[in-house]
Amino acid sequence: EKINQALLRDDFVIYFQPIYNLQNKKIIKIEALLRWNSSELQLTTSELIAVAEKTGQIIEIDRWVLRNVFKFAYENLREIPCGVSINISVQSLNSGVIIKFLQEALCEFPINPAQIALEITEHSLIDNFENSQKLIRNLKTLGFNISLDDFGTRYSSLNYLSKMAFDCLKIDKSYVDNIATFDKDSLIIEQIIKLAAKLGIKTVAEGIETEMQERILQKLGCDYGQGYYFARPMDKTDILSMVTRDIEFL
């Protein structure tokens, strides 16, 4: 009930974190991140999402995020060469109506779907591999980019990379954290980057927090990166200012 009230009152807000090209340090995309503003429930955003996943309300939250990000992109990004990444929950992917909802959202906010990257976690693909393949094909047919999120954390399978048309692979922060101190993590990231490159898939390193991590990832050939080292999540006013300023120097 509290979650439904929050959706009606707009207690949710979307923040954005820039994703940079590690070679030229230009913003290539921004990731949409849900934040929770209510003082009634003492929950973090992660805890709230966990509750919503159990109750099934995560589907309504996903729809709220998608519509608001599409609206943001329609009003602000149509003339800007910058995309937006949006996480999609397992429940929404398996709901059977996600394609119809996205089609309706594109009619309401006629943006170029190529500006939108839908981020899908590995574990959301596990239950029915064949259905997941079909869903991703349909999303690609609509024109969306598809990212495989949190790669390497749970059920990693090369099947995903060879049989599904991913545009981007996101390397989990848990590997990036130790890249400067543990040779094994550095080796794993190096092999992921090489494999992705051979398959024509771009790589994004999540959670970059130090200059050393950035330098190592550059050396290993990682395409893009995000994290507190570059910028923390920010509201739409600040992200638009940052993106606009970045474009002026292109």
GIQUI-V746662 format. One record per backbone hydrogen bond with DSSP energy under -1.0 kcal/mol. CO is the residue of the C=O (numbers start at 1). NH is the residue of the N-H. Records with the same first field share a line. If there is no record, write none. Layout:
CO = NH / NH
This chain:
1 = 5
2 = 6
3 = 7
4 = 8
5 = 9
6 = 11
11 = 37
13 = 35
15 = 33
16 = 234
17 = 31
19 = 28 / 29
20 = 225
21 = 25
26 = 21
28 = 83
29 = 19
30 = 85
31 = 17
33 = 15
35 = 13
41 = 43
44 = 48
45 = 49
46 = 50
47 = 51
48 = 52
49 = 53
50 = 54
51 = 55
52 = 56 / 58
56 = 59
57 = 61
58 = 62
59 = 63
60 = 64
61 = 65
62 = 66
63 = 67
64 = 68
65 = 69
66 = 70
67 = 71
68 = 72
69 = 73
70 = 74
71 = 75
72 = 76
73 = 77
77 = 80
80 = 82
83 = 30
84 = 117
85 = 32
86 = 119
89 = 93
90 = 94
97 = 101
98 = 102
99 = 103
100 = 104
101 = 105
102 = 106
103 = 107
104 = 108
105 = 109
109 = 111
112 = 115
113 = 116
115 = 84
116 = 145
117 = 86
118 = 147
119 = 88
120 = 149
122 = 125
128 = 132
129 = 133
130 = 134
131 = 135
132 = 136
133 = 137
134 = 138
135 = 139
136 = 140
137 = 141
138 = 142
139 = 144
145 = 118
146 = 167 / 168
147 = 120
148 = 170
150 = 153
151 = 172
157 = 160
158 = 162
159 = 163
160 = 164
164 = 166
167 = 202
168 = 148
169 = 204
170 = 151
171 = 206
172 = 175 / 176
173 = 177
176 = 179
178 = 181 / 182
182 = 186
183 = 187
184 = 188
185 = 189
186 = 190
187 = 191
188 = 192
189 = 193
190 = 194
191 = 195
192 = 196
193 = 197
194 = 198
195 = 199
196 = 201
197 = 200
202 = 169
203 = 224
204 = 171
205 = 226
208 = 229
210 = 214
211 = 215
212 = 216
213 = 217
214 = 218
215 = 219
216 = 220
217 = 222
218 = 221
223 = 22
224 = 205
225 = 20
226 = 208
227 = 230 / 231
234 = 16
235 = 239
236 = 240
237 = 241
238 = 242
239 = 243
240 = 244
241 = 245
242 = 246
243 = 247
244 = 248
247 = 250
